[in-house]
């Protein structure tokens, strides 16, 4: 994409988001896409380092018309996400902490290409999913490459919104949900009533509204599960924002019980400069972590891709400024937002010095999360945090 394309993309983002009111908006002013990243700590193995002889190309200068160059969103899905594993844990957490019924209605905040939502819908024909993300390019790619290729039965149960999690009422529905389906879902979920997101900070919620294009006006089933994965809550830099978002998540959960699930990473290696690689058959995924500000608890994370066949490097495919929240901070904010209990599921990861270069997903998928009430600091760990409503 040339300079004109970069300028137009930036203007489009400005028109979509309106006035800036928080640090989440301020970060979006930079020429970085908003899709969150995921750490190579997630899966590990040892392998020799790839040669760095490829031509360097900034993501914004990438020739999008070149069919030989894969999309950064496809590369992200292949190298980072594990939707089947996430769905399995979500269902496990719901049955453990709520129980009494199967979870059917999911909301995936910061959904990016909504790969998790699509996987959720595949697993049960009764399920619905709501996806919300700020990055219109990711959502458009999702529609073309994930939603439109799974069949009408799956895609018709997905509500996909473009907007900010701090202003969910203004999020715009970008795919068409059949109204007879919405009515049927409302009848089946009549014990809850359909939920329309209330203004943040208000009490209660409307039972039914007519779909006319925004989340505020869209009738949807109350959610059994709300999730924010790929460390997305690190995009929220202040405690006020985090509590506000948690209150929103709490407000759309079913009155019969529901859960909010997020993930976070940490360890001593999370608070220093770090560069790691994961090698796949046709490309190498590179995680780059800049220095860590111990006062503001902020760092910048960049994701690069080295393409073997094309001999190109897509630098800064995704880049973002993160506030690395601690587990006690997150628990305090969830408590304040009204969740009745908070649970930590943590898994230890190999030391970063031993896995600077890894091959594929390696052994990481064999490392299970365990419920803990205390956990001693180490080089690297990942955690699911479950808030129960």
DAJOJO-V210057 format. One record per pair of residues at least 12 apart in sequence whose C-alpha atoms are under 10 Angstrom apart, sorted by the first residue. I is the first residue (numbers start at 1). J is the second residue. Records with the same first field share a line. If there is no record, write none. Layout:
# DAJOJO-V210057
I: J  J
This chain:
# DAJOJO-V210057
1: 58  59  60  61  62  63  64  65
2: 60  61  62  63  64
3: 60  61
5: 60  61
6: 31  60  61
7: 31
9: 31  60  136  137
10: 28  29  30  31  32  33
12: 136
13: 28  29  33  134  135  136  137
14: 28  29
16: 134  135  136  162  163  164  170  171  172
17: 134  162  163  164  167  170  171
21: 166
22: 166  236  237  238  240  241
23: 235  236  237  238  241
24: 164  165  166  234  235  236  237  238  241  321
25: 134  164  166  235  236
27: 235  236  237  320  321  322
28: 134  135  320  321
30: 319  320
31: 60  316  318  319  320
32: 59  60  302  316  317  318  319  320  321
33: 59  60  134  135  136  137  138  316  317  318  319  320
34: 110  112  133  134  135  136  137  138  232  235  318  319  320
35: 73  76  110  111  112  113  133  134  135  136  137  138  139  230  232  235  317  318  319  320
36: 110  111  112  229  230  231  232  233  234  235  301  303  318  319  320  321  322
37: 76  80  81  229  230  231  232  287  301  302  303  318  319  320
38: 76  79  80  81  229  230  231  232  263  264  265  287  301  303
39: 80  230  231  264  265  270  276  286  287  288  289  301  303  382
40: 79  80  275  276  277  278  285  286  287  288  352  355  356  357  358  360  361  364
41: 265  266  270  276  278  287  348  349  350  351  352  355  356  358  361  364  380  381  382
42: 80  81  82  265  347  348  349  350  361  362  363  364  365  367  380  381  382
43: 79  80  278  349  350  355  358  359  360  361  362  363  364  365  366  367
44: 277  278  349  350  351  352  354  355  356  357  358  359  360  361  362  363  364  365  367
45: 278  279  350  354  355  356  357  358  359  360  361  362  363  364
46: 278  279  354  355  356  357  358  359  360  362  363
47: 277  278  279  355  356  357  358  359  360  362
48: 279  356  357  358  359
49: 277  278  279  284  356  357  358  359
50: 277  278  279  283  284  306  308  357
51: 306  308
52: 306  308  311  312  313
53: 306  308  311  312  313
54: 306  307  308  309  310  311  312  313  314
55: 306  307  310  311  312  313  314
56: 305  306  311  312  313  314  315
57: 304  305  306  312  313  314  315  316  317
58: 304  312  313  314  315  316  317
59: 72  304  305  313  314  315  316  317  318
60: 314  315  316  317
61: 314  315
62: 312  313  314  315  317
68: 309  310
69: 307  309  310  312  314
70: 283  307  310
71: 141  317
72: 138  303  304  305  314  317  318
73: 112  113  137  138  141  142  145  317  318
74: 113  141  142  145  146
75: 283  284  285  304  305  307  317
76: 113  285  303  304  305  317  318
77: 112  113  115
78: 280  285  360
79: 278  279  280  283  284  285  286  305  360  361
80: 230  278  285  361
81: 115  116  229  230
82: 115  116  119  361  365
83: 114  115  116  117  118  119  120
84: 115  116  119  120  123
85: 116  365
86: 116  119  120  227  229  384
87: 116  117  119  120  123
88: 120
89: 261  369  384
90: 103  106  120  225  226  227  259  260  261  384  386
91: 103  104  120  224  225
93: 225  258  259  260  261  343  345  384  386  387  388
94: 224  225  257  258  259  260  261  386  388
95: 258
97: 257  258  259  341  343  386  387  388  389
98: 224  256  257  258  259  388  389
99: 256  257  258
100: 256  257
101: 224  256
102: 127  224
103: 124  126  127  128  223  224  225  258  259
104: 120  121  123  124  125  126  127  128  129  221  222  223  224  225
105: 120  121  126  127  128  129  130  157  189  220  221  222  223  224  225  226  253  254  258
106: 120  121  127  128  129  130  131  158  221  222  223  224  225  226  227  253  258  259  260
107: 128  129  130  131  132  158  159  160  222  223  224  225  226  227  228  249  252  253  260
108: 129  130  131  132  133  160  225  226  227  228  229  261
109: 130  131  132  133  134  161  163  164  165  168  226  227  228  229  232  233  249  262
110: 131  132  133  134  135  162  163  164  165  227  228  229  230  231  232  233  235
111: 130  131  132  133  134  135  138  139  142  160  161  162  227  228  229  230  232
112: 131  132  133  134  135  136  137  138  139  140  141  142  162  230
113: 131  132  133  135  136  137  138  139  140  141  142  143  144  145  146  147  160
114: 129  130  131  132  133  138  139  141  142  143  146  147  158  160
115: 131  142  145  146  147
116: 129  131  227  229
117: 129  130  131  146  147  154  157  158  159  160
118: 130  131  142  146  147  150  154  155  157  158
119: 146  150  154
120: 154
121: 150  153  154  155  156  157  158
122: 150  153  154  155
123: 154
124: 154
125: 153  154  157
126: 154  157  185  188
127: 154  157  158  185
128: 154  155  156  157  158  159  185  220  221  223
129: 154  155  156  157  158  159  160  220  221  223  225  226
130: 157  158  159  160  161  173  215  220  221  223  226
131: 158  159  160  161  162  163  173  226  227
132: 159  160  161  162  163  164  165  168  171  172  173  215  228
133: 160  161  162  163  164  165  168  171
134: 161  162  163  164  165  171
135: 162  163  164
136: 161  162  163  174
137: 162
138: 162
139: 160  161  162  174  175
140: 162  174  175
142: 160
143: 155  160  174  175
147: 160  175
155: 175  176  177
156: 175  176  177  178  181  182
157: 176  177  178  181  182  185
158: 175  176  177
159: 173  174  175  176  177  215  218  220
160: 172  173  174  175  176  177  215
161: 173  174  175  213  214  215
162: 174  175  214  215
163: 214  215
165: 236  241  244  245  246  248  249
166: 200  236  241  242  244  245  246  248
167: 199  200  215  244  245  248
168: 197  198  199  200  214  215  216  245  248
169: 196  197  198  199  200  214  215  216  217  218
170: 213  214  215  216  217
171: 213  214  215  216  217
172: 212  213  214  215  216  217  218
173: 211  212  213  214  215  216  217  218
174: 213  214
175: 213
176: 211  213
177: 211  218
178: 211
179: 210  211  219
182: 194  210  211  218  219  220  221
183: 208  219  220  221
185: 219  220  221  222
186: 207  208  219  220  221  222
187: 221
188: 221
189: 220  221  222  254
190: 207  221  222
191: 222  254  255  256
192: 207  221  222  223  253  254  255  256
193: 205  206  207  208  219  220  221  222  254  255
194: 206  207  208  209  218  219  220  221  222  223  252  254
195: 207  208  209  216  218  219  220  221  222  223  251  252  253  254
196: 208  209  210  215  216  217  218  219  220  221  222  251  252
197: 215  216  217  218  219  220  222  248  249  251  252  253
198: 215  216  248  251  252
199: 216  248  251
200: 244  245  246  247  248  249  251
201: 244  247  248  251  337
202: 247  248  251
203: 251
204: 251  252
205: 251  252
206: 219
207: 219  220  221  222
208: 220  221
220: 252
221: 252  253  254
222: 251  252  253  254  255  256  258
223: 249  250  251  252  253  254  255  257  258  259  260
224: 252  253  254  255  256  257  258  259  260  389
225: 249  250  252  253  254  257  258  259  260  261  388  389
226: 246  249  250  252  253  258  259  260  261  262  387
227: 249  259  260  261  262  263  385  386
228: 249  260  261  262  263  264
229: 261  262  263  264  384
230: 262  263  264  265
231: 262  263  264  265  322  324  325  382  383  384
232: 262  263  264  322
233: 245  246  262  263  264  322  323  324  325  330
234: 263  264  265  298  299  320  321  322  323  324  325
235: 320  321  322  323  324
236: 321  322  323  324  325
237: 296  297  298  321  322  323  324  325
238: 296  323  325
239: 325  329  330  332  333
240: 333
241: 333
242: 325  329  330  333  334  337
243: 330  332  333  334  335  336  337  338
244: 333  334  336  337
245: 333  334  337
246: 260  330  333  334  335  336  337  338  339  387
247: 333  334  335  336  337  338  339
248: 337
249: 261  334  337  339  387  389
250: 334  337  338  339  387  388  389
251: 337  338  389
253: 388  389
254: 389
255: 389
256: 389
257: 388  389
258: 339  387  388  389
259: 339  341  342  386  387  388  389
260: 334  339  342  385  386  387  388  389
261: 342  343  344  384  385  386  387  388
262: 330  383  384  385  386  387
263: 344  345  346  382  383  384  385  386
264: 324  325  326  327  330  346  381  382  383  384  385
265: 324  325  326  327  346  347  380  381  382  383  384
266: 324  325  326  327  377  378  379  380  381  382  383
267: 348  349  351  352  376  377  378  379  380  381  382
268: 351  352  377  378  379  380  381
269: 289  351  352  353  378  379  380  381
270: 289  290  291  292  299  324  352  379  380  381
271: 289  290  291  292  293  294  297  298  299  324  379
272: 289  290  291  292  293  294  299
273: 288  289  290  291  292  299  300  301
274: 287  288  289  290  291  301  352  353  356
275: 287  288  289  290  301  302  303  352  356  357
276: 288  289  352  353  355  356  357  358
277: 303  304  305  306  355  356  357  358  359  360
278: 305  355  356  357  358  359  360  361  362
279: 305  306  357  358  359  360  361
280: 307  308  358  359  360  361
281: 307  308  309  359  360
282: 306  307  308  309  310
283: 305  306  307  308  309  310  311  312  313
284: 304  305  306  307  308  313  357  358  359  360
285: 303  304  305  306  307  313  314  357  358  360
286: 302  303  304  305  306  315  316  357
287: 301  302  303  304  305  316  318  319  356
288: 300  301  302  303  304  316  319
289: 301  302  303  319
290: 302  321
292: 322  323  324
293: 323  324
294: 324
296: 323  324
297: 322  323  324  325  326
298: 321  322  323  324  325
299: 320  321  322  323  324
300: 319  320  321  322  323
301: 316  318  319  320  321  322
302: 315  316  317  318  319  320  321
303: 315  316  317  318  319  320
304: 316  317  318  319
305: 317  318
327: 344  383  385
330: 342  385  387
331: 343  344  385  386  387
334: 385  386  387  388
335: 387  388
337: 387  389
338: 387  388  389
339: 386  387  388  389
340: 387  388  389
341: 386  387  388  389
342: 385  386  387  388  389
343: 371  372  373  384  385  386  387  388
344: 369  370  371  372  373  374  375  383  384  385  386  387
345: 368  369  370  371  372  373  382  383  384  385  386
346: 368  369  370  371  372  373  374  375  381  382  383  384  385
347: 364  367  368  369  370  371  372  375  380  381  382  383  384
348: 364  367  368  369  370  375  377  378  379  380  381  382  383
349: 364  367  378  379  380  381  382
350: 364  378  379  380  381
351: 378  379  380  381
352: 379  380
353: 379
369: 382  383  384
370: 383  384
371: 383  384  385
